[in-house]
Amino acid sequence: MKTNRARVKNIQRLMIRSFKRYKSGEITEAQAYRENVMLSNILKAIDLTEQEERIANLEEVINKSRRR
């Protein structure tokens, strides 16, 4: 999960960079919007993956405790 945290931080930096590029006039509002939608979707996918891992771990612990 440390890797995912690094990815999340990197994506946050990219979102901020996109905003700064928009504010400076380097990219259009539409381009900034598209970039941030894409980055937001990546963040959601990372979050979903982490949640799935947590659920799998919890299910494993529950199943082990039932077997005892």
Steps between C-alpha positions, in 0.01 A plus 500: 500500500799729533525490124139610471562789739786615281277473195227700669747775594630503143150529358421783743811681377387450141157644582658805659733539202202482265324771700810723494539447125136600452540809719809609306318458169722215386199270451131563445228442754380204295848343500538555876158345555585193290832451677342526841214265415753242385713546813192482723401172338846361567471605865163324523649183351785505752253553784280216378800267478601586857145443625485162326830400662374604843177306455690191388725527807202539731324202341813292547522593869130427553525164324806402704329589826192294405711192435642503853 
